[in-house]
Amino acid sequence: MKVDPEIDHSGMEFGIYTLADLRSNPHTGICISARQRLNEIIQAAKMADEAGLDVFGVGEHHRLDYAVSSPQMVLSAISQVTKRIKLTSAATIFNTVDPVRLFEDFATLDLLSNGRAEIMAGRGAYIESFPLFGYNLENCDDLFEENIHLFRELSAHERVTWTGRFRSEFLDAEISPRPVQKSIPLWIAVQESLESAARAGRFGTGLALVVFEGDPIRFKPLVDRYRLSAYEAGHAPADLKVGVTGHVYIAETTQKARDEFYPYHINYWENEISRADFERLSGEETALLVGSSQQIIEKILHQYELFGHQRFMAQIDMGGMPFKKVVENIEKLATEIAPAVRKAIQK
């Protein structure tokens, strides 16, 4: 897949992200190695770049059933085989990172990629990083808030003096290296918490909305709270960005997509959801984007009417899905869905 010079990237950015889960293929029972998983992630990023997608994201976990604990390491490898695609964590667990080390790593990534690094900050779905790195789970929210604040200071200034509650203080420290970009774009991932949406608005970061299932309208209060909080904090509306993330599987027909994706869906979530319940979860009015290209186009446009977002990112490799299926979904997203959505938005 090669980039078409006629591709129009205005209107909405499209990308994919991976959490690098290690699950056995539900049809064969075979689980690939972490090494193979990493190699396939790098290949997928290269293909996404060549196909004309805008963003590629890599998530962070500290468990044996996931292959990536350091997104910046994987993204640095990806930076050397791609040319233009933006490279983001999806997400970095901000409660349990050293913001100084994190800034240094992503500034290095920014230099290696010639200004393509971004960070998505999240609080994580699991708690294993707290005891692993010596943090108290009771301080989860305060750690997140303080680390966001410190990271923004590091990004804004070459020399920083810091005194905080959780990290050792430093005086007039040189913050090196400096990235290519004036500041590394920062997004805060939010799934259900109005407080987290308000925090993103208060800080003036991007809002990455995690929309997996259900009626998308239930997420609109999060976007409204984000924009209101940003306004109250004095941030210009033009500087605000909303992104939507979701699970995506594309096939020639909606029924074929549901038939093919169902085993990977239940394998990924490790549950025994019935087929009838899955049919409801992937119905026409829901946020689970499993269907034909046309149905997914319609669902994304419906979300755009609700949120007015500037970015859409699809998780397409999960539950032991073979790499061949991942490649097919990258191509459909880039050549069928993204152009049609952008065209409709611009009308």
N, C-alpha and C positions, 0 to 999 in steps of 0.2 A: 504494500500500500504506500503510495507516494502522495505528498501534498499537492493538491490542485491549486495553481496560482490564482484561480478565479474564486476560491472559497471566500465567502464573506464572514468574517469573525465578529462583526458588530452585532449589537442587540443582546446577545447572551453568550457567555462562555460555556463550553461543554467540556467535561473531563470524566475521568474514571479514577477510582481509588481502590486500594486493596487493604485488607487487614491481615492478609497472609496466613489465614487459618490452615491448619494441617488436619484434614479430615480424609477418611478413606472414601474412595469412589463408591457410592452406594450400589453400583451395578457390578463392580468387580471385587470390592473389598480391599483393594490395594491403596495404600497411602504413600504418596511420594515423599522423598526425603526433604529436609529443610533446604539442602543445597539445591536440589532441583526446583523447589518452589521459588527460591531467590532468583535462579536463572530465568525461570518463566516470567517472573515479575519484571525483570530487566527487559526481556524480549517484548512483553506487553507494552511497556512504556515506550520502547523504540517504535513499535507499530502504531501506538496512539499518536506519537509525534509525527510520523510519516503520513498518517491518515488525516492530519489536520486538527486533531483535538487540542484543546487549550491548556488543560491542567492534568497532572498526574499526581495522585496522593498515596502515601504509604502510612499505615497505622502502627501503633506501638503497643505491644503486650509483653509480659514477662512470665510466660507459661510455655510448657513444652508442646502444647497443641497449637502454637502460633510460631511462625518462623522469623518474625522481626521484633527485636527489642529496641533497635536504634534506627528509626526512620532516616536520620541524616546520613548514616553510613550507606544505606541502600540508595538513597537519592543521589549521593555523590557518585556512586557507580553509574547510575542512570544518566547523570549529567554528561558523562563522557561518550554516551552513545546516542544522545539526542541533541537537537539544535535550537528549538524554539519553545517547546512546551514548558509551562510553569511547573515547578516542583514543590510540593507541599507535604507536610506531615498531615496525617488524617486519623487520629489526632495525636499530638504530644500530650502526655499526662502531666499537666502543669503543676499539680499538687506536690509531686515528688521528684522534681528536677532541680538542679542547680542552675538558676537563670544565667549566671555568668558563663558556665560551661556550654549551656544551650546556645547562648548568643554567639559564642566563639565558633561553635560547630556550624551554625546556620550562616554566619558571615563567611566562613570558609566555603560552604556549599554555594553561596551567592557568587563568590569569586570564581569558583570552578565552573559554574554554569553561566557566567557572564550576566548576572542579574536576574536569575529566574527563581530564586528561593522564596518560599512563603512558609508560614507556620499556622496550623490550626491547633488551638489550645482546647483541651478537653479535660474532664475530671475522671474519665475512665469508667468502664463498665465493671471492672474487677478491682480488687483491693490488694493484690499481691505485691504491688510496688511499695506500699507503705511500710510493712515490716522489712522488706528487702533493702530499702534505702534508709531505714531508721526514722521514719516519720510516724506520728500518731494520727490514726484515722479520725479522732475527735477534732483535729485541727484542719480537716479537709478543706473547708470553705475558706478559712483564713489564710491557709497556705496558698491556695489558688489566687486569691486577691493580691497578696503580697508579692507573689512571683510574677504576676502580670505587671504590676507596678514597677518592679525592679527591671524586668525585661525591657519595658518601654524607656526607662531611664538609660539603660545601656545602649539601646538603639539610637537614642537622640543625642548622646554626648560621647566624645572621645575619652574624656576623663570623668569619673563618677566617684562621689563620696556617698557611702550608704550605711545606714543603721536601721536594722529591722528587728523583727521579733524572732525569726526562725534561722536566718543565715548570718554567719559571722560578718562583722562590719569591716569596711575598708575605706581608706582615705585617699582621695585624689588618685584613684587607680587608673592606669591606662587600659582602655578596653580595645583589644586588638584580636584579629584584624578588623578593619572596617569594610563593610560590604560594598558592592558596586552600587546598589540602590541606596538612595538617601536613607530609607528605613525599610526593614524587611516587613512586608505586609503580614498583619496578624489578624486572624479570625478566631472567634470563640464559638465552639460547638455547643449547641443547645438542643435538648430533646423535649423537655417538658417544663422546665423551671422558668417561671416568670422572673424570678430574681436573677437568674443567670442571663436572661435576655436583657434585663435592665442594666446589668453590669456591662455587657457588651456595648450598649448604647452610651453608658456613662464614660467608658474608656474611649469610645469612638472607633472601636475595631470593627471588622466585618462580623456579620452574624451568619454562622453555618448551621442551618436548620436541619436536624436529623429527622427525616420523615420516612418511616418504614411501612406503616400500615394505618388503617382506619381512614376516616373521612379527613382530607387535608384541611378542611375549614377549621378543625380544632386546633391547628397550629397558628392560625392567624393572630390570636391575641399575643403570641410571643413576638411576632414581627411588629405589631402595633406598639407593644411595650418598648421594644428596642428603639424604634424611631422616636417615640415620645421622650424616652430617657436621654437619647442623643440630643434632641432639641433642647431639653432643659439644661443639659450640660454645655450647650453652646456650640455643638458640632454642626458644620454645614451639611445640609441634606445631600449635596453633591458628593460629599466624601464618604457617605455611608454605602455599604454593600451588603446585600443579602444573597447567600448561596443556599441551595437546597440539595441535600444528599438523599439517596434512596437506593433500594435494591431493584435491579433491572435485569430482565431476561427477554430477549427478542427472538421471534420465530416468524415463519411465513403467515401463520394464522394464530389467533389468540388461543384457540383450543390446543394447538400443537405446543405453543409456548407453555401453557399450564401443565400439559402432560409431561413435557420434558423437564420443567423446572421443579416440579413438586418433590421428587426424591432429594434434590440438592437442598431445597428449602428446609425440609424436616431434618435433614442430616446436619445442616449448619446450626440450626437452633437446638438440635439434640432433643427433639420432642416428638410426640406421637400424634400430632394434629391430624385430624381426619381429612380425607379428600374433600368432603363436603364443606368443612370449615375453610379449607384452603381456597376453594372456589369462591367463597364469600370474601375472604381476605383479598383476593385478586380481582374482585368485581369492578365494574365500570366506574363506580363512584369512590373507589379507594385509592390510597397512595402507593400500594404495591404495584410496581410497573412491570407486569408480566403480560405480554401479549404481542400482537402484531405491531409493526412499526407505526401504523396509523393510529392504533389505540393508544400507544405510548405518546405519540405526538399530541393527541387530544388531551391526555392526562397532564402532560407538562404544561400545555397552554392553559388548562384549567388552574393549575397551581400558579401560573404566572398572573392570571387574573386576580388571584387571592393575595399574592405576596409581592408582585412586581420585582422579582429577584433578577440579579445580574449573572448568576452562575448556577449551573446544574451539574452535579457529579454523581456518577452511577457506580455502585459496587456490583460488579458482574462476575467475579470469580469466587465462588464460595461453595462450601459443602462437598468438597471433593470433585468439583466440576473439572472435566478434562480440558487441557489447554486449547484444544481445537475449538471447543464451544466458546471459550473466552475470545479467541481471535475473531470468530464469526460475529460476536456481539460488538466488538470494537468497530468492525467494519460497518455494521448496520447503524450503530450510533453515529458514526462520523459521516456516512454518506447518505443516509436516508432520514434520520431523525433530526440531527442538528440543523441541516440546511432548511428543512421544512418549518421548524419552529422559528428560526430567525426570520424567514420570509414572512410568516404570519404575524410576528411581532411588529415588523416594520410597516405593515399595511396601515 
